[in-house]
Amino acid sequence: MHRLLRRLLKKSGLSVDTLPDERGWHQFLKRLNETFVSNDEDRYLLERSLEISSLEMQELLEASQESFQRRLTALVNAIPDLIFYLDEEGLLLDLLSKGHEELLHRPKEKIVGRYLKEFLPSQYAKRFLEAIRQAIETDDLKVIEYAMRIQNEKRDFEARIMPTNLREKGKKTVIVIVRDVSERKRSMEYLGVIKKIFDEATEGIFIVSLDGTYVEANTAFCRMLGLKKGCQTHLKPENVRRFFGKKRWREIIESLQEKGSFKGEVTIFRQDGKRLLAWLIVDTVNNEEGKSTHRVAMLTDLSDIQRSREQLRHTATHDPLTGLPNRMLLFEKLEEALVRAKRNRHKGALLFIDLDNFKEVNDTAGHKAGDTVLRECVERIAGSIRGGDVLGRLGGDEFLLILEDVENVDVPMHVGEKIIEKINRPFRIKGELYELGASIGVALFPDESDTLEALVQHADMAMYHAKQEGKNRIRYYSKRVDEDIKRHYQIESILKEALRHNRFYLLYQPQIDLSTGKLTGVEALLRIQKTRLGELSPTEFIPIAEESHLMTKIGRWVFEECCRQIIRWQTLDVDPFKVAINISRRQLMDEEFVDFALKTTKRYNIDPEWIELEITETTFMHSQKVSLRTIEELRSRGFHFSIDDFGTGYSSLANLKHFIVNKLKIDQSFIRDISDDDSDRAIVQASIVLAHALGLEVIAEGVENDQQRTMLKEMGCDKFQGFLFCPPCSADQITALLLK
């Protein structure tokens, strides 16, 4: 009966929501009666159903409605959203869902029965009303998104507005389902950021599934491969391998198989033919179950790092002033040249080049001018060598030149001569000319020197040998050079020991007036006590002292020792006389020498007029501003100056007028043959006349016989010194002579 009744109710369009009134029931029952009359089989059922009173039917329908309502309420409350029931004017008729009041802008009891514009900010109320209007007009779903602050927290919502067929007080209604999409939006934003980072990353990123299926690559990855923008859709792992080279790709695959990852520098052979150095990292990605699913490759362009490496390498291996290879790179190149020479059985040569007189440029014109001269020297040397030859700077004014494939031993000589010729051309700095030279030592390899250390040492020795022989020349290394250099260093060591242990002493050679025969002065001559090398001649150890920068200290010792001796002699009852002290070029260039000389004479209470400072003609002519200031300052304080060894320097008589001195000493090389050589006689005569014309005294050195003395006296020479009177002797012997 119930099943039949439900079927007939359905056919009549009746439900728990559309109950008929009393008249309706009569009509419904009439239709039922007509239906069952026409169906004999159902007659009994009809009669039985008609026996049920209308009250029972009402109770049945109410129970059915209550059950439906419970189910509906349970379903609605299970939905994690807010469900609003509103009319077309925005009146909130009901809040259907429960348990999500924390998402409401205001408590439920304060919003149900009120219009949206009363409890929502105006901009939101307008959006909702417009969306409700559109949903009703189109009879379709309308979706809007908005953000509101709920309990002081910004939350994002999505509202789905659906029209219904129901009316409330004649007004159309809508159901609004509001969902909190804050987490989803944050996830979307996060994914958007990740996507943007992926797309705009400077690193190239390539993602593939474990089976090799392409997933995605960013723009930077394509750019690094030299591919056009938008290449991602055409990339496959098998297409990528060709950019890395077969060997490197095999190493990458092996590393992935063994460790699941790869890290290392790779060279990318780009589509456009260029090469790119990059850092590649490939990692395997696992899912939540720990199963490997994807591989991610990341490429970092190392071009800037490579350029920085090259710059650092250049800085570390090249001289910043000249741009030439420095000591480190030079030795690398030399080692490589030695290996090639041994392997190919070719000969090579190492030239050790040291500039002569370069220090004077720094001392007189300044280091900036010195740097300019060095750069110009490099240009001149570079113009004298082949393109494949390696020129480098050891430091200071020292250079190395590596020549390979030398056909014969004369080749280094020809190259060295060209270099010296170009270096000898004057350098113009700030309007002044400076003359430099070059001393060059040559060591051949691999026959004479087959190791780097020996080769450099031998070339260095040959260069020192060139300097010892007068500078501005070329010398090859030989065993004799080796012996000479060893002796050089032994003497240098002896000089240092002599300074530490006071092993120097002085001899004095008298200077005699040719007219009266009286002793008018002495020249102090430096000597050194007997050494492990035997007696050392001043002509041997003084140049070494000059080169090794010991002369300044030795010169100060000589000056102070002379001052002590002058005091002793001035206590004797004899006429005072001058003591001549030889001064080196280094002492003249020493800006502290004037202060030292003045303080020393003051300490010993000596009048500077009894000290005569001797400088050679060459030293004077090489001296520039600093030396001239030193001479002028000391002359103004009473010191006398004389030119020693006159006539042996390159300036000769033409420069006599420039000498700001008191005395001129004619070198013994002219005196020795004055009796037999007309040229020597003429030179001596001319020197005496010119010196007197300039107001200078003249003293002759090395007078050994009466004939020489007589001729000098006839020429008008003022004084002489030499073995004719006596050889150099000790201070006590001079004292004895004075007392005698």
MIVEX-293538 format. One record per residue (C-alpha): residue in one letter; x, y, z. Coordinates in steps of 0.02 Angstrom, whole numbers, m for minus. Each point is the difference from the previous one (the first is absolute). Example, Ala and Ser with C-alpha at 12.3 -4.5 7.8 and 13.67 -1.06 7.14 Angstrom:
SITE, A, 615, m225, 390
SITE, S, 69, 172, m33
//
This chain:
SITE, M, 0, 0, 0
SITE, H, 139, 119, 47
SITE, R, 99, m37, m157
SITE, L, m153, 28, m109
SITE, L, m42, 160, 92
SITE, R, 177, 69, m24
SITE, R, m8, m40, m186
SITE, L, m167, 89, m19
SITE, L, 62, 149, 103
SITE, K, 149, 16, m114
SITE, K, m110, m7, m155
SITE, S, m109, 137, 75
SITE, G, 153, 111, 34
SITE, L, m23, m1, 188
SITE, S, 142, m4, 130
SITE, V, 36, 46, 180
SITE, D, 31, 178, m56
SITE, T, m164, 18, m99
SITE, L, m142, m66, 108
SITE, P, m178, 31, m67
SITE, D, m137, 85, 96
SITE, E, m166, m87, 45
SITE, R, m76, 28, m171
SITE, G, 159, m64, m76
SITE, W, m13, m157, 101
SITE, H, m175, m32, m64
SITE, Q, 59, 20, m179
SITE, F, 148, m113, 33
SITE, L, m109, m134, 77
SITE, K, m120, 13, m146
SITE, R, 141, m33, m121
SITE, L, 56, m145, 108
SITE, N, m174, m73, m5
SITE, E, m12, 16, m188
SITE, T, 169, m83, m18
SITE, F, m40, m148, 108
SITE, V, m174, m24, m76
SITE, S, 83, m20, m168
SITE, N, 116, m131, 72
SITE, D, m89, m151, 70
SITE, E, 160, m75, 64
SITE, D, 33, 149, 111
SITE, R, m179, 22, 63
SITE, Y, 34, m81, 165
SITE, L, 149, 107, 30
SITE, L, m98, 155, m40
SITE, E, m138, m46, 120
SITE, R, 129, m35, 135
SITE, S, 91, 164, m26
SITE, L, m161, 99, 6
SITE, E, m31, m68, 173
SITE, I, 155, 97, 63
SITE, S, m55, 164, 68
SITE, S, 69, 166, m64
SITE, L, 82, 26, 172
SITE, E, 105, m155, m21
SITE, M, 51, 56, m172
SITE, Q, 51, 169, 71
SITE, E, 104, m84, 134
SITE, L, 83, m108, m132
SITE, L, 44, 150, m108
SITE, E, 66, 99, 150
SITE, A, 111, m146, 51
SITE, S, 64, m13, m176
SITE, Q, 32, 188, m4
SITE, E, 91, m6, 167
SITE, S, 112, m142, m60
SITE, F, 40, 94, m160
SITE, Q, 38, 157, 101
SITE, R, 119, m95, 114
SITE, R, 92, m72, m148
SITE, L, 9, 168, m84
SITE, T, 63, 85, 158
SITE, A, 131, m134, 26
SITE, L, 61, 19, m178
SITE, V, 4, 189, 9
SITE, N, 93, 0, 166
SITE, A, 128, m123, m68
SITE, I, 48, 122, m137
SITE, P, 155, 101, 57
SITE, D, m73, 159, m70
SITE, L, m122, 137, 52
SITE, I, m170, m15, m85
SITE, F, m109, 156, m5
SITE, Y, m180, 14, m57
SITE, L, m36, 175, m66
SITE, D, m133, 86, m100
SITE, E, 30, 104, m155
SITE, E, 18, 162, 104
SITE, G, 137, m72, 106
SITE, L, m101, m42, 154
SITE, L, 83, m142, 95
SITE, L, m143, m121, 30
SITE, D, 97, m139, 83
SITE, L, 173, m70, 34
SITE, L, m19, m183, m45
SITE, S, 169, m69, 55
SITE, K, 62, m16, 178
SITE, G, 170, m11, 83
SITE, H, 91, 129, m109
SITE, E, m56, 160, 84
SITE, E, 183, 48, 26
SITE, L, 5, 42, m186
SITE, L, m144, 124, 16
SITE, H, 31, 187, m9
SITE, R, m120, 17, 148
SITE, P, m89, m125, 115
SITE, K, m147, m96, m76
SITE, E, m134, 76, 110
SITE, K, 55, 175, m56
SITE, I, m13, m31, m186
SITE, V, m149, m116, m32
SITE, G, m152, 104, m47
SITE, R, 107, 148, m52
SITE, Y, 54, 65, m170
SITE, L, 177, m23, m64
SITE, K, 33, 188, m5
SITE, E, m37, 7, 186
SITE, F, 139, m117, 57
SITE, L, 124, m7, m145
SITE, P, 118, 138, m55
SITE, S, m81, 96, m142
SITE, Q, 121, m59, m136
SITE, Y, m36, m182, 42
SITE, A, m187, 26, 16
SITE, K, m5, 78, m173
SITE, R, 97, m145, m76
SITE, F, m117, m128, 78
SITE, L, m159, 91, m54
SITE, E, 66, 15, m178
SITE, A, 46, m185, m3
SITE, I, m173, m49, 70
SITE, R, m85, 104, m135
SITE, Q, 104, m81, m138
SITE, A, m29, m176, 67
SITE, I, m191, 26, 4
SITE, E, m4, 82, m172
SITE, T, 104, m135, m83
SITE, D, m69, m141, 109
SITE, D, 179, m60, 14
SITE, L, 139, m17, 127
SITE, K, 102, 157, 38
SITE, V, 168, m5, 88
SITE, I, 92, 145, 84
SITE, E, 160, 9, 104
SITE, Y, 35, 123, 139
SITE, A, 110, 24, 153
SITE, M, m53, 55, 174
SITE, R, 79, 18, 169
SITE, I, m76, m128, 117
SITE, Q, 57, 7, 181
SITE, N, 145, 115, m49
SITE, E, 59, m120, m133
SITE, K, m13, 25, m186
SITE, R, m96, m144, m78
SITE, D, m41, m37, m182
SITE, F, m175, m63, m49
SITE, E, m89, m68, m152
SITE, A, m189, 27, m11
SITE, R, m108, m111, m115
SITE, I, m172, 80, m29
SITE, M, m136, m118, m67
SITE, P, m180, 52, m38
SITE, T, m145, m106, 68
SITE, N, m180, m27, m56
SITE, L, m62, 49, 172
SITE, R, m76, 166, 45
SITE, E, m11, 83, 167
SITE, K, m139, 128, 16
SITE, G, m6, 8, m187
SITE, K, 185, 32, m21
SITE, K, 122, m113, m89
SITE, T, 134, m82, 103
SITE, V, 178, m62, m18
SITE, I, 112, m121, 92
SITE, V, 177, 69, 34
SITE, I, 138, m122, 44
SITE, V, 153, 88, 71
SITE, R, 164, m96, 11
SITE, D, 160, 54, 89
SITE, V, 134, m12, m137
SITE, S, 143, 82, 98
SITE, E, 109, m155, 1
SITE, R, m37, m38, m182
SITE, K, 39, 179, m50
SITE, R, 161, m3, 97
SITE, S, 44, m162, m86
SITE, M, m45, 76, m167
SITE, E, 105, 154, 38
SITE, Y, 143, m111, 58
SITE, L, m13, m102, m158
SITE, G, m6, 161, m100
SITE, V, 159, 61, 85
SITE, I, 82, m167, m31
SITE, K, m53, 7, m182
SITE, K, 66, 177, m17
SITE, I, 164, m48, 82
SITE, F, 10, m151, m114
SITE, D, m35, 101, m157
SITE, E, 111, 149, 44
SITE, A, 141, m91, 89
SITE, T, 174, 39, m65
SITE, E, 44, m183, 25
SITE, G, m55, m121, m132
SITE, I, m123, m130, 68
SITE, F, m53, m160, m89
SITE, I, m121, m127, 74
SITE, V, m31, m174, m69
SITE, S, m90, m152, 66
SITE, L, 105, m150, 45
SITE, D, m49, m88, m161
SITE, G, 69, 147, m100
SITE, T, m164, 84, m43
SITE, Y, 15, 188, m16
SITE, V, m82, 102, 135
SITE, E, 60, 179, m8
SITE, A, 150, 115, m32
SITE, N, 15, 185, 33
SITE, T, 57, 140, m115
SITE, A, 174, 10, 75
SITE, F, 31, m183, m39
SITE, C, m41, 28, m183
SITE, R, 104, 159, m3
SITE, M, 152, m90, 69
SITE, L, m16, m132, m135
SITE, G, m10, 136, m130
SITE, L, m179, m46, m47
SITE, K, m140, 118, m43
SITE, K, m130, 53, 127
SITE, G, m144, m122, 12
SITE, C, 108, m152, m37
SITE, Q, m65, m89, 155
SITE, T, m137, m97, m86
SITE, H, 123, m80, m120
SITE, L, 132, m52, 125
SITE, K, 32, m182, 36
SITE, P, 141, m74, 105
SITE, E, 71, m82, m155
SITE, N, 7, 173, m81
SITE, V, 87, 77, 150
SITE, R, 147, m121, 9
SITE, R, 81, 69, m159
SITE, F, 33, 165, 87
SITE, F, 114, m81, 130
SITE, G, 114, m111, m103
SITE, K, 1, m190, 2
SITE, K, 132, m23, 135
SITE, R, m75, 124, 122
SITE, W, m177, m66, m29
SITE, R, 60, m176, 38
SITE, E, 78, 62, 163
SITE, I, m165, 85, 47
SITE, I, m102, m158, m34
SITE, E, 123, m110, 97
SITE, S, m6, 118, 149
SITE, L, m190, m1, m2
SITE, Q, m3, m189, m6
SITE, E, 124, m17, 143
SITE, K, m49, 143, 115
SITE, G, m163, 67, m68
SITE, S, 79, 172, m25
SITE, F, 136, 94, m93
SITE, K, 97, 159, 39
SITE, G, 140, 78, m101
SITE, E, 60, 123, m131
SITE, V, m55, m35, m177
SITE, T, 36, 77, m168
SITE, I, m158, 30, m101
SITE, F, 19, m10, m188
SITE, R, m135, 125, m45
SITE, Q, m112, m4, m153
SITE, D, 85, 156, m69
SITE, G, 172, m82, 7
SITE, K, 62, 94, 153
SITE, R, 57, m83, 161
SITE, L, m65, 38, 172
SITE, L, 75, m51, 166
SITE, A, m136, m47, 125
SITE, W, m25, m86, 167
SITE, L, m122, m146, m15
SITE, I, m98, m77, 144
SITE, V, m116, m148, m33
SITE, D, m105, m72, 142
SITE, T, m129, m138, 12
SITE, V, m171, 45, 73
SITE, N, m100, m129, 101
SITE, N, m186, m2, 34
SITE, E, m82, m19, 172
SITE, E, 22, m187, m8
SITE, G, 188, 20, m29
SITE, K, m10, m56, m181
SITE, S, 108, 94, m126
SITE, T, m111, 91, m124
SITE, H, 94, 146, m78
SITE, R, 171, 74, m31
SITE, V, 37, 186, 12
SITE, A, 150, 76, m88
SITE, M, 62, 175, 41
SITE, L, 129, 94, m104
SITE, T, 93, 153, 66
SITE, D, 90, 109, m126
SITE, L, 183, 16, 54
SITE, S, 48, 125, m135
SITE, D, 24, 143, 125
SITE, I, 94, m116, 117
SITE, Q, 105, m60, m145
SITE, R, 40, 180, m47
SITE, S, 41, 36, 182
SITE, R, 111, m154, 4
SITE, E, 89, 57, m155
SITE, Q, 20, 175, 71
SITE, L, 65, m70, 164
SITE, R, 114, m117, m95
SITE, H, 64, 146, m103
SITE, T, 23, 106, 156
SITE, A, 91, m143, 88
SITE, T, 113, m38, m148
SITE, H, 34, 171, m76
SITE, D, 93, 154, 54
SITE, P, m126, 141, 32
SITE, L, 117, 137, m63
SITE, T, 59, m72, m165
SITE, G, m130, m136, m32
SITE, L, 141, m126, m25
SITE, P, 1, m175, 75
SITE, N, 61, 8, 179
SITE, R, 121, m116, 89
SITE, M, m129, m138, 27
SITE, L, m59, m7, m182
SITE, L, 177, 23, m65
SITE, F, 60, m153, 94
SITE, E, m150, m99, m66
SITE, K, 42, 52, m179
SITE, L, 184, m38, 29
SITE, E, m39, m173, 69
SITE, E, m108, m36, m153
SITE, A, 139, 63, m116
SITE, L, 126, m115, 86
SITE, V, m115, m150, m23
SITE, R, m27, 39, m184
SITE, A, 187, 27, m29
SITE, K, 42, m169, 77
SITE, R, m141, m90, m91
SITE, N, 35, 78, m171
SITE, R, 188, 11, 23
SITE, H, m1, 185, m37
SITE, K, 106, 135, 78
SITE, G, m62, 151, 92
SITE, A, 70, 149, 94
SITE, L, m50, 99, 154
SITE, L, 51, 183, 2
SITE, F, 9, 86, 169
SITE, I, m17, 188, m33
SITE, D, 41, 130, 134
SITE, L, m14, 186, m37
SITE, D, 154, 104, 40
SITE, N, m17, 167, 91
SITE, F, m188, m20, 20
SITE, K, 6, 42, 186
SITE, E, 56, 176, m42
SITE, V, m162, 30, m95
SITE, N, m102, m50, 154
SITE, D, 111, 100, 117
SITE, T, 2, 158, m103
SITE, A, m162, 5, m100
SITE, G, m109, m103, 117
SITE, H, m81, m171, m7
SITE, K, m137, 56, m119
SITE, A, 131, 49, m127
SITE, G, 89, m164, 36
SITE, D, m160, m95, m41
SITE, T, m14, 95, m164
SITE, V, 179, m47, m45
SITE, L, m32, m182, 43
SITE, R, m152, m8, m113
SITE, E, 98, 81, m142
SITE, C, 143, m123, 28
SITE, V, m124, m143, m17
SITE, E, m63, 72, m165
SITE, R, 179, 15, m65
SITE, I, 45, m177, 52
SITE, A, m162, m70, m72
SITE, G, 43, 82, m165
SITE, S, 165, m95, m5
SITE, I, m66, m178, 20
SITE, R, m105, m126, m95
SITE, G, m186, m24, 28
SITE, G, 22, m169, 82
SITE, D, 135, 55, 121
SITE, V, m54, 23, 181
SITE, L, 48, 159, 90
SITE, G, m41, 19, 185
SITE, R, 42, 110, 148
SITE, L, 85, m77, 151
SITE, G, m17, 159, 101
SITE, G, 77, 172, 11
SITE, D, 104, 28, m157
SITE, E, 34, m185, m33
SITE, F, m76, m96, m146
SITE, L, 10, m176, m70
SITE, L, m10, m41, m185
SITE, I, m30, m180, m57
SITE, L, 59, m45, m176
SITE, E, m48, m170, m71
SITE, D, 59, m92, m155
SITE, V, 167, 91, 0
SITE, E, 93, m55, m156
SITE, N, 173, 51, 61
SITE, V, 81, 82, 150
SITE, D, 18, 166, m91
SITE, V, m189, 30, m3
SITE, P, m12, 55, 184
SITE, M, 149, 116, m31
SITE, H, m87, 85, m147
SITE, V, m163, 17, 98
SITE, G, 93, 71, 151
SITE, E, 94, 126, m108
SITE, K, m163, 63, m74
SITE, I, m72, 20, 174
SITE, I, 152, 95, 64
SITE, E, m1, 111, m153
SITE, K, m181, 51, 32
SITE, I, 21, 21, 187
SITE, N, 152, 113, m29
SITE, R, m109, 129, m86
SITE, P, m32, 143, 124
SITE, F, m164, 6, 94
SITE, R, m83, 171, 11
SITE, I, m91, 27, 164
SITE, K, m73, 170, 46
SITE, G, 113, 85, m126
SITE, E, 159, m85, 64
SITE, L, 98, m138, m85
SITE, Y, 50, m158, 94
SITE, E, 123, m126, m69
SITE, L, m21, m182, 48
SITE, G, 88, m159, m46
SITE, A, m34, m186, 11
SITE, S, 110, m138, 70
SITE, I, m53, m167, m72
SITE, G, 47, m175, 54
SITE, V, m32, m149, m113
SITE, A, m22, m182, 53
SITE, L, m30, m135, m131
SITE, F, m114, m150, 27
SITE, P, m17, m145, 15
SITE, D, 185, m44, m27
SITE, E, 78, 120, 127
SITE, S, m150, 19, 115
SITE, D, m134, m134, 5
SITE, T, m97, 56, 154
SITE, L, m98, 158, 28
SITE, E, 96, 51, 156
SITE, A, 169, m27, m80
SITE, L, m51, 90, m159
SITE, V, m59, 158, 90
SITE, Q, 152, m3, 115
SITE, H, 121, m17, m147
SITE, A, m81, 142, m98
SITE, D, 4, 107, 157
SITE, M, 185, m37, 24
SITE, A, 38, 44, m180
SITE, M, m93, 165, 22
SITE, Y, 102, 43, 155
SITE, H, 156, m41, m98
SITE, A, m55, 125, m133
SITE, K, m23, 132, 135
SITE, Q, 171, m36, 76
SITE, E, 81, 24, m168
SITE, G, m71, 174, m20
SITE, K, m187, m22, m29
SITE, N, m100, 26, m160
SITE, R, 60, m162, m79
SITE, I, m43, m184, m27
SITE, R, 86, m146, 81
SITE, Y, m31, m187, m16
SITE, Y, 3, m115, 149
SITE, S, 156, m108, 18
SITE, K, 91, m90, 139
SITE, R, 117, 149, 15
SITE, V, m150, 115, 22
SITE, D, m62, m120, 133
SITE, E, 166, 14, 91
SITE, D, 2, 189, m16
SITE, I, m177, 15, 69
SITE, K, 40, m116, 144
SITE, R, 150, 109, 41
SITE, H, m113, 152, m14
SITE, Y, m120, m70, 130
SITE, Q, 144, m56, 111
SITE, I, 72, 177, m1
SITE, E, m173, 72, 36
SITE, S, m13, m117, 149
SITE, I, 174, 54, 59
SITE, L, m50, 184, m12
SITE, K, m153, m32, 108
SITE, E, 106, m90, 129
SITE, A, 128, 141, m4
SITE, L, m137, 125, 39
SITE, R, m65, m104, 144
SITE, H, 173, m35, 74
SITE, N, 91, 163, m43
SITE, R, 129, m78, m117
SITE, F, 22, 151, m112
SITE, Y, 147, 117, 20
SITE, L, 69, 156, m87
SITE, L, 165, 41, m84
SITE, Y, 46, 178, m46
SITE, Q, 99, 61, m151
SITE, P, 87, 168, 22
SITE, Q, m33, 143, m122
SITE, I, 153, 111, m30
SITE, D, 11, 181, m56
SITE, L, 110, 4, m157
SITE, S, 67, 173, 41
SITE, T, 46, m22, 183
SITE, G, 14, m188, 18
SITE, K, m109, 6, 155
SITE, L, m138, m123, 47
SITE, T, m164, 94, m28
SITE, G, m123, m141, 17
SITE, V, m33, m186, m3
SITE, E, m123, m112, m91
SITE, A, m87, m132, 106
SITE, L, 2, m170, m84
SITE, L, m113, m143, 58
SITE, R, 74, m170, 34
SITE, I, m64, m162, 77
SITE, Q, 94, m119, 113
SITE, K, 62, m163, m72
SITE, T, m147, m114, m40
SITE, R, m28, m184, m39
SITE, L, 26, 51, m182
SITE, G, 166, 82, 42
SITE, E, 37, 183, m32
SITE, L, m143, 90, m87
SITE, S, 37, 147, m113
SITE, P, m111, 155, 14
SITE, T, m25, m9, m188
SITE, E, m86, m169, 30
SITE, F, m100, 24, 159
SITE, I, m55, 183, m18
SITE, P, m105, m31, m159
SITE, I, m82, m148, 88
SITE, A, m37, 108, 152
SITE, E, m76, 128, m117
SITE, E, m112, m128, m87
SITE, S, m56, m85, 160
SITE, H, m56, 164, 81
SITE, L, 131, m20, 138
SITE, M, 97, 153, m56
SITE, T, m112, 121, 95
SITE, K, 39, m84, 167
SITE, I, 184, m24, m43
SITE, G, 12, 182, m57
SITE, R, m69, 61, 166
SITE, W, 128, m106, 92
SITE, V, 141, 77, m106
SITE, F, m64, 177, 29
SITE, E, m11, m22, 189
SITE, E, 170, m86, 9
SITE, C, 78, 146, m96
SITE, C, m79, 124, 121
SITE, R, 76, m93, 149
SITE, Q, 171, 2, m84
SITE, I, m11, 185, m45
SITE, I, m25, 41, 184
SITE, R, 155, m99, 45
SITE, W, 106, 88, m132
SITE, Q, m64, 172, 47
SITE, T, 66, m26, 176
SITE, L, 177, m9, m72
SITE, D, 107, 155, m17
SITE, V, m10, 1, m191
SITE, D, m88, 101, m131
SITE, P, m177, m66, m29
SITE, F, m36, m89, m165
SITE, K, m147, m70, m94
SITE, V, m54, m182, 0
SITE, A, m77, m58, m165
SITE, I, m141, m126, 16
SITE, N, m70, m93, m150
SITE, I, m190, 13, m12
SITE, S, m102, m124, m102
SITE, R, m149, 37, m109
SITE, R, m114, m87, 123
SITE, Q, 57, 116, 139
SITE, L, m36, 152, m107
SITE, M, m174, m68, m36
SITE, D, m29, m29, 185
SITE, E, m108, 145, 58
SITE, E, 57, m28, 180
SITE, F, 185, 16, m42
SITE, V, 6, 190, 25
SITE, D, m78, m15, 172
SITE, F, 120, m141, 44
SITE, A, 155, 97, m56
SITE, L, m49, 158, 94
SITE, K, m44, m92, 161
SITE, T, 161, m103, m6
SITE, T, 116, 150, m25
SITE, K, m93, 93, 136
SITE, R, 16, m147, 120
SITE, Y, 189, m7, m29
SITE, N, 13, 191, m2
SITE, I, 80, 2, m173
SITE, D, m8, 146, m122
SITE, P, m68, m72, m165
SITE, E, 133, 97, m98
SITE, W, 127, m136, 50
SITE, I, m102, m133, m89
SITE, E, 9, m21, m188
SITE, L, m130, m113, m79
SITE, E, 59, m88, m158
SITE, I, m122, m57, m133
SITE, T, 42, m77, m167
SITE, E, m36, 91, m161
SITE, T, m123, m137, m51
SITE, T, m90, 10, 166
SITE, F, m16, 188, m15
SITE, M, m67, m8, m178
SITE, H, m126, m136, 46
SITE, S, m57, 100, 149
SITE, Q, m159, 98, m24
SITE, K, m107, 111, 109
SITE, V, 19, m93, 165
SITE, S, 190, m14, m16
SITE, L, 20, 180, m52
SITE, R, m103, 57, 148
SITE, T, 111, m105, 114
SITE, I, 160, 74, m73
SITE, E, m64, 179, 7
SITE, E, m61, m20, 180
SITE, L, 166, m73, 60
SITE, R, 102, 133, m94
SITE, S, m103, 136, 83
SITE, R, 46, m76, 170
SITE, G, 187, 8, m37
SITE, F, 40, m171, m73
SITE, H, 117, m6, m150
SITE, F, m27, m108, m154
SITE, S, 119, m73, m127
SITE, I, m23, m97, m162
SITE, D, 93, m165, 7
SITE, D, 66, m96, m152
SITE, F, m31, 149, m115
SITE, G, 10, m42, m185
SITE, T, m60, m181, 16
SITE, G, m187, 38, m3
SITE, Y, m101, 18, m158
SITE, S, m25, 188, 28
SITE, S, 185, 44, m4
SITE, L, 53, 183, m18
SITE, A, m162, 60, m79
SITE, N, m88, m11, 167
SITE, L, 136, 80, 105
SITE, K, m96, 164, 8
SITE, H, m146, m87, 86
SITE, F, 100, m65, 148
SITE, I, m43, 95, 159
SITE, V, 159, m60, 88
SITE, N, 163, 68, 71
SITE, K, 130, m121, m68
SITE, L, 30, m110, m151
SITE, K, 102, m161, 10
SITE, I, 78, m60, m162
SITE, D, m9, m189, m14
SITE, Q, 162, m98, 11
SITE, S, m34, m80, m171
SITE, F, 51, 167, m77
SITE, I, 146, 28, 119
SITE, R, 79, m172, m27
SITE, D, 61, 37, m178
SITE, I, 11, 188, 8
SITE, S, 186, m6, m35
SITE, D, m17, m102, m160
SITE, D, m176, 30, m67
SITE, D, m35, 167, m82
SITE, S, m188, m27, 9
SITE, D, 3, m31, 188
SITE, R, 111, 151, 21
SITE, A, m119, 109, m101
SITE, I, m152, m62, 97
SITE, V, 84, 33, 168
SITE, Q, 56, 173, m55
SITE, A, m173, 45, m65
SITE, S, m83, m63, 158
SITE, I, 113, 105, 110
SITE, V, m28, 158, m103
SITE, L, m188, m22, m4
SITE, A, m10, m42, 185
SITE, H, 101, 155, 47
SITE, A, m107, 106, m116
SITE, L, m150, m60, 99
SITE, G, 86, 34, 166
SITE, L, 30, m182, 45
SITE, E, 152, m79, 79
SITE, V, 81, m144, m94
SITE, I, 75, m156, 79
SITE, A, 80, m142, m97
SITE, E, m22, m181, 54
SITE, G, 125, m143, m16
SITE, V, 163, 102, m10
SITE, E, 140, m127, 13
SITE, N, 161, 88, m59
SITE, D, 88, 166, m1
SITE, Q, m23, 26, m187
SITE, Q, m188, m6, 19
SITE, R, 7, 118, 148
SITE, T, 112, 122, m94
SITE, M, m113, 4, m154
SITE, L, m155, 25, 106
SITE, K, 82, 144, 93
SITE, E, 49, 80, m166
SITE, M, m180, m17, m61
SITE, G, m61, 93, 154
SITE, C, m77, m148, 92
SITE, D, m31, 43, 182
SITE, K, 19, m165, 93
SITE, F, 35, m183, m23
SITE, Q, m15, m166, 88
SITE, G, 80, m167, m36
SITE, F, 138, m122, 39
SITE, L, 134, 133, m36
SITE, F, m35, 70, 172
SITE, C, m70, m157, 85
SITE, P, m132, m133, m25
SITE, P, m161, 1, 102
SITE, C, 45, m23, 184
SITE, S, m81, m12, 170
SITE, A, m56, 147, 107
SITE, D, 148, m30, 118
SITE, Q, 122, 11, m146
SITE, I, m78, 163, m57
SITE, T, 16, 64, 177
SITE, A, 185, m48, m1
SITE, L, 24, 92, m166
SITE, L, m83, 154, 69
SITE, L, 106, 0, 157
SITE, K, 158, m32, m102
//
